[in-house]
Amino acid sequence: MLKAIALKFSIAWDLLVFLWNFKMWWMIPMVSILLFFGLLIVVGSATGVGPFIYTLF
């Protein structure tokens, strides 16, 4: 399970490195926010914290 999580973070890190290398700094905040919301949805649906996170939206 930890390897799967590490792989997903690795893909996100590779995306951010790609944007940095190709001088697309303006896209880094947008991609970071999308990754944050994706992580929030995964954590909210996989744990008992889900009802508390869903009340934020």
All heavy atoms as TSV, in Angstrom:
chain	resi	resn	atom	element	x	y	z
A	1	MET	N	N	0.820	-1.189	0.000
A	1	MET	CA	C	0.000	0.000	0.000
A	1	MET	C	C	0.868	1.257	0.000
A	1	MET	O	O	0.567	2.217	-0.683
A	1	MET	CB	C	-0.914	-0.006	1.215
A	1	MET	CG	C	-1.812	1.197	1.278
A	1	MET	SD	S	-3.023	0.976	2.557
A	1	MET	CE	C	-3.578	2.628	2.708
A	2	LEU	N	N	1.945	1.234	0.771
A	2	LEU	CA	C	2.832	2.392	0.809
A	2	LEU	C	C	3.550	2.604	-0.519
A	2	LEU	O	O	3.805	3.744	-0.904
A	2	LEU	CB	C	3.840	2.257	1.939
A	2	LEU	CG	C	3.271	2.351	3.354
A	2	LEU	CD1	C	4.360	2.079	4.370
A	2	LEU	CD2	C	2.633	3.698	3.593
A	3	LYS	N	N	3.834	1.511	-1.210
A	3	LYS	CA	C	4.477	1.650	-2.517
A	3	LYS	C	C	3.538	2.323	-3.513
A	3	LYS	O	O	3.970	3.119	-4.337
A	3	LYS	CB	C	4.916	0.289	-3.044
A	3	LYS	CG	C	6.131	-0.258	-2.353
A	3	LYS	CD	C	6.600	-1.528	-3.015
A	3	LYS	CE	C	7.837	-2.044	-2.316
A	3	LYS	NZ	N	8.372	-3.234	-2.963
A	4	ALA	N	N	2.250	2.006	-3.442
A	4	ALA	CA	C	1.288	2.624	-4.345
A	4	ALA	C	C	1.162	4.119	-4.068
A	4	ALA	O	O	1.102	4.928	-4.995
A	4	ALA	CB	C	-0.073	1.947	-4.200
A	5	ILE	N	N	1.166	4.477	-2.792
A	5	ILE	CA	C	1.098	5.897	-2.430
A	5	ILE	C	C	2.367	6.606	-2.875
A	5	ILE	O	O	2.315	7.715	-3.417
A	5	ILE	CB	C	0.856	6.051	-0.924
A	5	ILE	CG1	C	-0.532	5.528	-0.560
A	5	ILE	CG2	C	0.993	7.511	-0.500
A	5	ILE	CD1	C	-0.790	5.461	0.921
A	6	ALA	N	N	3.511	5.972	-2.667
A	6	ALA	CA	C	4.785	6.572	-3.084
A	6	ALA	C	C	4.839	6.738	-4.598
A	6	ALA	O	O	5.358	7.735	-5.101
A	6	ALA	CB	C	5.944	5.722	-2.594
A	7	LEU	N	N	4.269	5.791	-5.327
A	7	LEU	CA	C	4.246	5.889	-6.786
A	7	LEU	C	C	3.386	7.063	-7.234
A	7	LEU	O	O	3.758	7.799	-8.148
A	7	LEU	CB	C	3.737	4.593	-7.404
A	7	LEU	CG	C	3.612	4.574	-8.925
A	7	LEU	CD1	C	4.999	4.724	-9.554
A	7	LEU	CD2	C	2.944	3.311	-9.386
A	8	LYS	N	N	2.256	7.271	-6.578
A	8	LYS	CA	C	1.389	8.395	-6.941
A	8	LYS	C	C	2.058	9.729	-6.636
A	8	LYS	O	O	1.955	10.673	-7.416
A	8	LYS	CB	C	0.052	8.281	-6.233
A	8	LYS	CG	C	-0.776	7.137	-6.773
A	8	LYS	CD	C	-2.089	7.016	-6.082
A	8	LYS	CE	C	-2.816	5.790	-6.619
A	8	LYS	NZ	N	-4.082	5.572	-5.985
A	9	PHE	N	N	2.764	9.807	-5.515
A	9	PHE	CA	C	3.483	11.037	-5.207
A	9	PHE	C	C	4.649	11.227	-6.175
A	9	PHE	O	O	5.006	12.347	-6.509
A	9	PHE	CB	C	3.976	11.047	-3.767
A	9	PHE	CG	C	2.905	11.384	-2.777
A	9	PHE	CD1	C	2.576	10.504	-1.770
A	9	PHE	CD2	C	2.224	12.585	-2.856
A	9	PHE	CE1	C	1.583	10.809	-0.854
A	9	PHE	CE2	C	1.241	12.911	-1.951
A	9	PHE	CZ	C	0.915	12.016	-0.945
A	10	SER	N	N	5.239	10.128	-6.618
A	10	SER	CA	C	6.332	10.201	-7.579
A	10	SER	C	C	5.840	10.782	-8.895
A	10	SER	O	O	6.533	11.594	-9.523
A	10	SER	CB	C	6.923	8.811	-7.800
A	10	SER	OG	O	7.830	8.820	-8.870
A	11	ILE	N	N	4.667	10.386	-9.329
A	11	ILE	CA	C	4.098	10.916	-10.567
A	11	ILE	C	C	3.813	12.405	-10.426
A	11	ILE	O	O	4.106	13.190	-11.332
A	11	ILE	CB	C	2.826	10.137	-10.948
A	11	ILE	CG1	C	3.194	8.711	-11.332
A	11	ILE	CG2	C	2.091	10.821	-12.092
A	11	ILE	CD1	C	2.020	7.787	-11.490
A	12	ALA	N	N	3.276	12.809	-9.280
A	12	ALA	CA	C	3.008	14.226	-9.046
A	12	ALA	C	C	4.309	15.011	-9.015
A	12	ALA	O	O	4.391	16.115	-9.580
A	12	ALA	CB	C	2.232	14.403	-7.744
A	13	TRP	N	N	5.335	14.462	-8.379
A	13	TRP	CA	C	6.631	15.142	-8.314
A	13	TRP	C	C	7.234	15.264	-9.719
A	13	TRP	O	O	7.779	16.308	-10.076
A	13	TRP	CB	C	7.574	14.394	-7.382
A	13	TRP	CG	C	8.903	15.044	-7.297
A	13	TRP	CD1	C	10.067	14.606	-7.850
A	13	TRP	CD2	C	9.217	16.273	-6.634
A	13	TRP	NE1	N	11.075	15.471	-7.569
A	13	TRP	CE2	C	10.586	16.513	-6.832
A	13	TRP	CE3	C	8.463	17.184	-5.899
A	13	TRP	CZ2	C	11.219	17.634	-6.316
A	13	TRP	CZ3	C	9.104	18.296	-5.389
A	13	TRP	CH2	C	10.458	18.518	-5.593
A	14	ASP	N	N	7.127	14.202	-10.527
A	14	ASP	CA	C	7.645	14.256	-11.890
A	14	ASP	C	C	6.930	15.327	-12.711
A	14	ASP	O	O	7.556	16.004	-13.526
A	14	ASP	CB	C	7.503	12.902	-12.574
A	14	ASP	CG	C	8.462	11.863	-12.035
A	14	ASP	OD1	O	9.454	12.256	-11.396
A	14	ASP	OD2	O	8.190	10.660	-12.234
A	15	LEU	N	N	5.643	15.480	-12.504
A	15	LEU	CA	C	4.888	16.522	-13.205
A	15	LEU	C	C	5.389	17.910	-12.819
A	15	LEU	O	O	5.598	18.768	-13.689
A	15	LEU	CB	C	3.397	16.394	-12.904
A	15	LEU	CG	C	2.498	17.465	-13.525
A	15	LEU	CD1	C	2.558	17.398	-15.038
A	15	LEU	CD2	C	1.080	17.314	-13.020
A	16	LEU	N	N	5.611	18.136	-11.534
A	16	LEU	CA	C	6.107	19.442	-11.094
A	16	LEU	C	C	7.524	19.711	-11.604
A	16	LEU	O	O	7.838	20.828	-12.003
A	16	LEU	CB	C	6.049	19.539	-9.575
A	16	LEU	CG	C	4.644	19.594	-8.974
A	16	LEU	CD1	C	4.721	19.574	-7.459
A	16	LEU	CD2	C	3.890	20.795	-9.464
A	17	VAL	N	N	8.368	18.686	-11.643
A	17	VAL	CA	C	9.726	18.844	-12.180
A	17	VAL	C	C	9.663	19.144	-13.673
A	17	VAL	O	O	10.416	19.985	-14.182
A	17	VAL	CB	C	10.575	17.582	-11.895
A	17	VAL	CG1	C	11.879	17.604	-12.668
A	17	VAL	CG2	C	10.824	17.459	-10.408
A	18	PHE	N	N	8.772	18.489	-14.389
A	18	PHE	CA	C	8.592	18.755	-15.817
A	18	PHE	C	C	8.202	20.205	-16.053
A	18	PHE	O	O	8.764	20.881	-16.929
A	18	PHE	CB	C	7.530	17.814	-16.389
A	18	PHE	CG	C	7.128	18.149	-17.793
A	18	PHE	CD1	C	7.925	17.754	-18.858
A	18	PHE	CD2	C	5.960	18.845	-18.054
A	18	PHE	CE1	C	7.562	18.058	-20.163
A	18	PHE	CE2	C	5.589	19.154	-19.344
A	18	PHE	CZ	C	6.393	18.758	-20.409
A	19	LEU	N	N	7.250	20.697	-15.286
A	19	LEU	CA	C	6.826	22.090	-15.442
A	19	LEU	C	C	7.963	23.048	-15.117
A	19	LEU	O	O	8.110	24.088	-15.768
A	19	LEU	CB	C	5.618	22.362	-14.544
A	19	LEU	CG	C	4.328	21.637	-14.918
A	19	LEU	CD1	C	3.257	21.909	-13.886
A	19	LEU	CD2	C	3.863	22.037	-16.297
A	20	TRP	N	N	8.760	22.727	-14.123
A	20	TRP	CA	C	9.876	23.596	-13.744
A	20	TRP	C	C	10.948	23.601	-14.838
A	20	TRP	O	O	11.486	24.656	-15.197
A	20	TRP	CB	C	10.475	23.127	-12.426
A	20	TRP	CG	C	11.507	24.066	-11.908
A	20	TRP	CD1	C	12.857	23.957	-12.062
A	20	TRP	CD2	C	11.287	25.268	-11.177
A	20	TRP	NE1	N	13.487	25.008	-11.464
A	20	TRP	CE2	C	12.544	25.827	-10.912
A	20	TRP	CE3	C	10.147	25.910	-10.718
A	20	TRP	CZ2	C	12.687	27.004	-10.212
A	20	TRP	CZ3	C	10.297	27.082	-10.016
A	20	TRP	CH2	C	11.551	27.618	-9.769
A	21	ASN	N	N	11.251	22.443	-15.396
A	21	ASN	CA	C	12.300	22.352	-16.413
A	21	ASN	C	C	11.920	23.062	-17.708
A	21	ASN	O	O	12.783	23.595	-18.398
A	21	ASN	CB	C	12.643	20.897	-16.707
A	21	ASN	CG	C	13.420	20.261	-15.581
A	21	ASN	OD1	O	14.063	20.945	-14.804
A	21	ASN	ND2	N	13.347	18.949	-15.486
A	22	PHE	N	N	10.655	23.049	-18.057
A	22	PHE	CA	C	10.210	23.698	-19.284
A	22	PHE	C	C	9.714	25.119	-19.052
A	22	PHE	O	O	8.993	25.676	-19.875
A	22	PHE	CB	C	9.148	22.857	-19.982
A	22	PHE	CG	C	9.746	21.672	-20.679
A	22	PHE	CD1	C	9.744	20.432	-20.070
A	22	PHE	CD2	C	10.338	21.803	-21.920
A	22	PHE	CE1	C	10.306	19.334	-20.696
A	22	PHE	CE2	C	10.900	20.719	-22.553
A	22	PHE	CZ	C	10.890	19.482	-21.938
A	23	LYS	N	N	10.100	25.682	-17.917
A	23	LYS	CA	C	9.833	27.085	-17.585
A	23	LYS	C	C	8.343	27.433	-17.636
A	23	LYS	O	O	7.953	28.478	-18.118
A	23	LYS	CB	C	10.605	28.012	-18.523
A	23	LYS	CG	C	12.055	27.681	-18.698
A	23	LYS	CD	C	12.937	28.585	-17.906
A	23	LYS	CE	C	14.392	28.384	-18.222
A	23	LYS	NZ	N	15.034	27.338	-17.502
A	24	MET	N	N	7.525	26.532	-17.123
A	24	MET	CA	C	6.081	26.772	-17.019
A	24	MET	C	C	5.729	27.034	-15.566
A	24	MET	O	O	4.860	26.398	-14.990
A	24	MET	CB	C	5.309	25.572	-17.547
A	24	MET	CG	C	5.456	25.328	-18.996
A	24	MET	SD	S	4.354	24.021	-19.510
A	24	MET	CE	C	5.118	23.515	-21.007
A	25	TRP	N	N	6.411	28.011	-14.973
A	25	TRP	CA	C	6.214	28.316	-13.556
A	25	TRP	C	C	4.793	28.758	-13.267
A	25	TRP	O	O	4.293	28.561	-12.184
A	25	TRP	CB	C	7.180	29.416	-13.113
A	25	TRP	CG	C	8.605	29.008	-13.223
A	25	TRP	CD1	C	9.196	27.953	-12.612
A	25	TRP	CD2	C	9.608	29.627	-13.998
A	25	TRP	NE1	N	10.519	27.881	-12.949
A	25	TRP	CE2	C	10.801	28.907	-13.798
A	25	TRP	CE3	C	9.628	30.736	-14.844
A	25	TRP	CZ2	C	11.992	29.258	-14.418
A	25	TRP	CZ3	C	10.814	31.070	-15.455
A	25	TRP	CH2	C	11.980	30.335	-15.232
A	26	TRP	N	N	4.133	29.357	-14.240
A	26	TRP	CA	C	2.780	29.853	-14.024
A	26	TRP	C	C	1.790	28.708	-13.852
A	26	TRP	O	O	0.707	28.905	-13.304
A	26	TRP	CB	C	2.360	30.752	-15.180
A	26	TRP	CG	C	2.444	30.076	-16.518
A	26	TRP	CD1	C	3.534	29.975	-17.324
A	26	TRP	CD2	C	1.395	29.379	-17.183
A	26	TRP	NE1	N	3.238	29.260	-18.452
A	26	TRP	CE2	C	1.937	28.886	-18.394
A	26	TRP	CE3	C	0.073	29.117	-16.881
A	26	TRP	CZ2	C	1.168	28.154	-19.295
A	26	TRP	CZ3	C	-0.687	28.398	-17.783
A	26	TRP	CH2	C	-0.131	27.924	-18.973
A	27	MET	N	N	2.125	27.493	-14.281
A	27	MET	CA	C	1.210	26.363	-14.133
A	27	MET	C	C	1.397	25.624	-12.814
A	27	MET	O	O	0.524	24.857	-12.416
A	27	MET	CB	C	1.397	25.377	-15.286
A	27	MET	CG	C	0.780	25.848	-16.575
A	27	MET	SD	S	0.765	24.573	-17.812
A	27	MET	CE	C	-0.461	23.468	-17.137
A	28	ILE	N	N	2.518	25.837	-12.132
A	28	ILE	CA	C	2.799	25.101	-10.896
A	28	ILE	C	C	1.735	25.358	-9.824
A	28	ILE	O	O	1.265	24.403	-9.200
A	28	ILE	CB	C	4.225	25.392	-10.405
A	28	ILE	CG1	C	5.222	24.745	-11.370
A	28	ILE	CG2	C	4.446	24.878	-8.994
A	28	ILE	CD1	C	6.666	25.041	-11.078
A	29	PRO	N	N	1.282	26.601	-9.573
A	29	PRO	CA	C	0.220	26.781	-8.567
A	29	PRO	C	C	-1.087	26.082	-8.934
A	29	PRO	O	O	-1.739	25.489	-8.070
A	29	PRO	CB	C	0.025	28.297	-8.510
A	29	PRO	CG	C	1.279	28.873	-9.022
A	29	PRO	CD	C	1.809	27.894	-10.029
A	30	MET	N	N	-1.454	26.105	-10.216
A	30	MET	CA	C	-2.699	25.447	-10.630
A	30	MET	C	C	-2.615	23.933	-10.440
A	30	MET	O	O	-3.549	23.314	-9.915
A	30	MET	CB	C	-3.001	25.764	-12.088
A	30	MET	CG	C	-3.417	27.193	-12.322
A	30	MET	SD	S	-3.977	27.503	-13.987
A	30	MET	CE	C	-2.471	27.334	-14.902
A	31	VAL	N	N	-1.512	23.350	-10.844
A	31	VAL	CA	C	-1.346	21.899	-10.714
A	31	VAL	C	C	-1.264	21.514	-9.243
A	31	VAL	O	O	-1.823	20.489	-8.836
A	31	VAL	CB	C	-0.102	21.437	-11.500
A	31	VAL	CG1	C	0.226	19.988	-11.223
A	31	VAL	CG2	C	-0.309	21.659	-12.986
A	32	SER	N	N	-0.599	22.328	-8.435
A	32	SER	CA	C	-0.500	22.035	-7.004
A	32	SER	C	C	-1.870	22.045	-6.340
A	32	SER	O	O	-2.166	21.177	-5.513
A	32	SER	CB	C	0.416	23.054	-6.316
A	32	SER	OG	O	1.694	22.997	-6.846
A	33	ILE	N	N	-2.703	22.988	-6.693
A	33	ILE	CA	C	-4.055	23.050	-6.120
A	33	ILE	C	C	-4.871	21.843	-6.559
A	33	ILE	O	O	-5.589	21.236	-5.746
A	33	ILE	CB	C	-4.737	24.369	-6.508
A	33	ILE	CG1	C	-4.078	25.522	-5.765
A	33	ILE	CG2	C	-6.229	24.329	-6.211
A	33	ILE	CD1	C	-4.525	26.895	-6.213
A	34	LEU	N	N	-4.760	21.451	-7.824
A	34	LEU	CA	C	-5.482	20.263	-8.290
A	34	LEU	C	C	-5.002	19.002	-7.579
A	34	LEU	O	O	-5.816	18.141	-7.211
A	34	LEU	CB	C	-5.311	20.114	-9.800
A	34	LEU	CG	C	-6.074	21.106	-10.659
A	34	LEU	CD1	C	-5.683	20.934	-12.124
A	34	LEU	CD2	C	-7.570	20.938	-10.481
A	35	LEU	N	N	-3.696	18.884	-7.376
A	35	LEU	CA	C	-3.162	17.730	-6.644
A	35	LEU	C	C	-3.631	17.726	-5.197
A	35	LEU	O	O	-3.947	16.671	-4.636
A	35	LEU	CB	C	-1.636	17.718	-6.706
A	35	LEU	CG	C	-1.025	17.408	-8.061
A	35	LEU	CD1	C	0.482	17.613	-8.022
A	35	LEU	CD2	C	-1.371	16.012	-8.503
A	36	PHE	N	N	-3.697	18.910	-4.587
A	36	PHE	CA	C	-4.170	19.013	-3.210
A	36	PHE	C	C	-5.631	18.567	-3.096
A	36	PHE	O	O	-5.984	17.803	-2.200
A	36	PHE	CB	C	-4.007	20.441	-2.697
A	36	PHE	CG	C	-4.634	20.660	-1.347
A	36	PHE	CD1	C	-4.059	20.129	-0.208
A	36	PHE	CD2	C	-5.812	21.379	-1.225
A	36	PHE	CE1	C	-4.641	20.317	1.035
A	36	PHE	CE2	C	-6.398	21.575	0.014
A	36	PHE	CZ	C	-5.811	21.046	1.142
A	37	PHE	N	N	-6.472	19.023	-4.010
A	37	PHE	CA	C	-7.876	18.615	-3.969
A	37	PHE	C	C	-8.035	17.119	-4.240
A	37	PHE	O	O	-8.884	16.455	-3.644
A	37	PHE	CB	C	-8.713	19.426	-4.951
A	37	PHE	CG	C	-9.099	20.775	-4.419
A	37	PHE	CD1	C	-8.852	21.914	-5.163
A	37	PHE	CD2	C	-9.699	20.912	-3.183
A	37	PHE	CE1	C	-9.200	23.162	-4.685
A	37	PHE	CE2	C	-10.053	22.147	-2.692
A	37	PHE	CZ	C	-9.797	23.282	-3.447
A	38	GLY	N	N	-7.225	16.580	-5.134
A	38	GLY	CA	C	-7.259	15.147	-5.377
A	38	GLY	C	C	-6.865	14.355	-4.147
A	38	GLY	O	O	-7.503	13.356	-3.802
A	39	LEU	N	N	-5.828	14.810	-3.459
A	39	LEU	CA	C	-5.404	14.161	-2.219
A	39	LEU	C	C	-6.475	14.280	-1.150
A	39	LEU	O	O	-6.745	13.319	-0.416
A	39	LEU	CB	C	-4.093	14.782	-1.729
A	39	LEU	CG	C	-3.501	14.209	-0.461
A	39	LEU	CD1	C	-3.048	12.778	-0.715
A	39	LEU	CD2	C	-2.341	15.055	-0.003
A	40	LEU	N	N	-7.112	15.423	-1.067
A	40	LEU	CA	C	-8.184	15.632	-0.100
A	40	LEU	C	C	-9.357	14.693	-0.357
A	40	LEU	O	O	-9.928	14.125	0.576
A	40	LEU	CB	C	-8.642	17.092	-0.139
A	40	LEU	CG	C	-9.557	17.571	0.963
A	40	LEU	CD1	C	-8.830	17.532	2.301
A	40	LEU	CD2	C	-10.020	18.983	0.669
A	41	ILE	N	N	-9.696	14.490	-1.604
A	41	ILE	CA	C	-10.794	13.578	-1.948
A	41	ILE	C	C	-10.424	12.141	-1.613
A	41	ILE	O	O	-11.240	11.392	-1.060
A	41	ILE	CB	C	-11.157	13.727	-3.435
A	41	ILE	CG1	C	-11.841	15.077	-3.662
A	41	ILE	CG2	C	-12.051	12.595	-3.901
A	41	ILE	CD1	C	-12.042	15.426	-5.109
A	42	VAL	N	N	-9.190	11.735	-1.916
A	42	VAL	CA	C	-8.765	10.359	-1.633
A	42	VAL	C	C	-8.744	10.106	-0.138
A	42	VAL	O	O	-9.245	9.086	0.336
A	42	VAL	CB	C	-7.382	10.091	-2.267
A	42	VAL	CG1	C	-6.785	8.791	-1.756
A	42	VAL	CG2	C	-7.499	10.061	-3.769
A	43	VAL	N	N	-8.186	11.029	0.630
A	43	VAL	CA	C	-8.123	10.855	2.082
A	43	VAL	C	C	-9.526	10.897	2.682
A	43	VAL	O	O	-9.852	10.130	3.582
A	43	VAL	CB	C	-7.214	11.933	2.722
A	43	VAL	CG1	C	-7.343	11.950	4.228
A	43	VAL	CG2	C	-5.780	11.698	2.329
A	44	GLY	N	N	-10.367	11.768	2.167
A	44	GLY	CA	C	-11.720	11.891	2.694
A	44	GLY	C	C	-12.580	10.671	2.447
A	44	GLY	O	O	-13.439	10.318	3.260
A	45	SER	N	N	-12.360	10.006	1.326
A	45	SER	CA	C	-13.180	8.834	1.038
A	45	SER	C	C	-12.606	7.558	1.638
A	45	SER	O	O	-13.325	6.575	1.789
A	45	SER	CB	C	-13.331	8.678	-0.473
A	45	SER	OG	O	-12.084	8.416	-1.057
A	46	ALA	N	N	-11.325	7.563	1.968
A	46	ALA	CA	C	-10.688	6.336	2.451
A	46	ALA	C	C	-10.657	6.233	3.975
A	46	ALA	O	O	-10.406	5.163	4.503
A	46	ALA	CB	C	-9.262	6.247	1.910
A	47	THR	N	N	-10.893	7.322	4.677
A	47	THR	CA	C	-10.798	7.284	6.131
A	47	THR	C	C	-12.126	7.701	6.750
A	47	THR	O	O	-13.074	8.036	6.057
A	47	THR	CB	C	-9.688	8.236	6.629
A	47	THR	OG1	O	-10.028	9.563	6.266
A	47	THR	CG2	C	-8.341	7.874	6.035
A	48	GLY	N	N	-12.162	7.714	8.064
A	48	GLY	CA	C	-13.367	8.140	8.770
A	48	GLY	C	C	-13.517	9.640	8.851
A	48	GLY	O	O	-14.463	10.149	9.439
A	49	VAL	N	N	-12.588	10.357	8.255
A	49	VAL	CA	C	-12.618	11.816	8.295
A	49	VAL	C	C	-13.530	12.376	7.199
A	49	VAL	O	O	-13.828	13.559	7.189
A	49	VAL	CB	C	-11.174	12.365	8.141
A	49	VAL	CG1	C	-11.118	13.860	8.263
A	49	VAL	CG2	C	-10.258	11.727	9.157
A	50	GLY	N	N	-13.988	11.523	6.312
A	50	GLY	CA	C	-14.794	11.938	5.170
A	50	GLY	C	C	-15.957	12.856	5.484
A	50	GLY	O	O	-16.106	13.908	4.854
A	51	PRO	N	N	-16.813	12.523	6.444
A	51	PRO	CA	C	-17.937	13.426	6.724
A	51	PRO	C	C	-17.510	14.817	7.182
A	51	PRO	O	O	-18.187	15.797	6.899
A	51	PRO	CB	C	-18.689	12.706	7.843
A	51	PRO	CG	C	-18.322	11.284	7.697
A	51	PRO	CD	C	-16.917	11.273	7.172
A	52	PHE	N	N	-16.377	14.913	7.839
A	52	PHE	CA	C	-15.910	16.229	8.284
A	52	PHE	C	C	-15.339	17.043	7.131
A	52	PHE	O	O	-15.478	18.258	7.091
A	52	PHE	CB	C	-14.866	16.067	9.391
A	52	PHE	CG	C	-15.400	15.360	10.600
A	52	PHE	CD1	C	-14.978	14.086	10.905
A	52	PHE	CD2	C	-16.350	15.968	11.405
A	52	PHE	CE1	C	-15.470	13.426	12.013
A	52	PHE	CE2	C	-16.865	15.317	12.509
A	52	PHE	CZ	C	-16.426	14.040	12.824
A	53	ILE	N	N	-14.681	16.359	6.180
A	53	ILE	CA	C	-14.127	17.073	5.030
A	53	ILE	C	C	-15.253	17.508	4.103
A	53	ILE	O	O	-15.224	18.613	3.554
A	53	ILE	CB	C	-13.113	16.179	4.305
A	53	ILE	CG1	C	-11.874	15.992	5.173
A	53	ILE	CG2	C	-12.716	16.776	2.970
A	53	ILE	CD1	C	-10.843	15.055	4.616
A	54	TYR	N	N	-16.268	16.663	3.912
A	54	TYR	CA	C	-17.340	17.005	3.000
A	54	TYR	C	C	-18.168	18.187	3.490
A	54	TYR	O	O	-18.784	18.885	2.701
A	54	TYR	CB	C	-18.240	15.803	2.748
A	54	TYR	CG	C	-17.552	14.724	1.944
A	54	TYR	CD1	C	-17.505	13.407	2.377
A	54	TYR	CD2	C	-16.916	15.038	0.739
A	54	TYR	CE1	C	-16.871	12.436	1.645
A	54	TYR	CE2	C	-16.277	14.072	-0.004
A	54	TYR	CZ	C	-16.262	12.767	0.455
A	54	TYR	OH	O	-15.631	11.820	-0.279
A	55	THR	N	N	-18.165	18.454	4.782
A	55	THR	CA	C	-18.914	19.614	5.273
A	55	THR	C	C	-18.197	20.920	4.936
A	55	THR	O	O	-18.822	21.979	4.975
A	55	THR	CB	C	-19.112	19.522	6.800
A	55	THR	OG1	O	-17.831	19.448	7.436
A	55	THR	CG2	C	-19.941	18.313	7.176
A	56	LEU	N	N	-16.914	20.863	4.595
A	56	LEU	CA	C	-16.191	22.065	4.195
A	56	LEU	C	C	-16.655	22.581	2.843
A	56	LEU	O	O	-16.531	23.757	2.547
A	56	LEU	CB	C	-14.693	21.798	4.158
A	56	LEU	CG	C	-14.023	21.444	5.479
A	56	LEU	CD1	C	-12.566	21.084	5.234
A	56	LEU	CD2	C	-14.137	22.599	6.456
A	57	PHE	N	N	-17.189	21.710	2.019
A	57	PHE	CA	C	-17.613	22.096	0.683
A	57	PHE	C	C	-19.083	22.129	0.651
A	57	PHE	O	O	-19.895	22.051	0.059
A	57	PHE	CB	C	-17.041	21.149	-0.368
A	57	PHE	CG	C	-15.538	21.114	-0.352
A	57	PHE	CD1	C	-14.868	20.047	0.210
A	57	PHE	CD2	C	-14.793	22.162	-0.851
A	57	PHE	CE1	C	-13.484	20.003	0.242
A	57	PHE	CE2	C	-13.426	22.138	-0.832
A	57	PHE	CZ	C	-12.770	21.050	-0.292
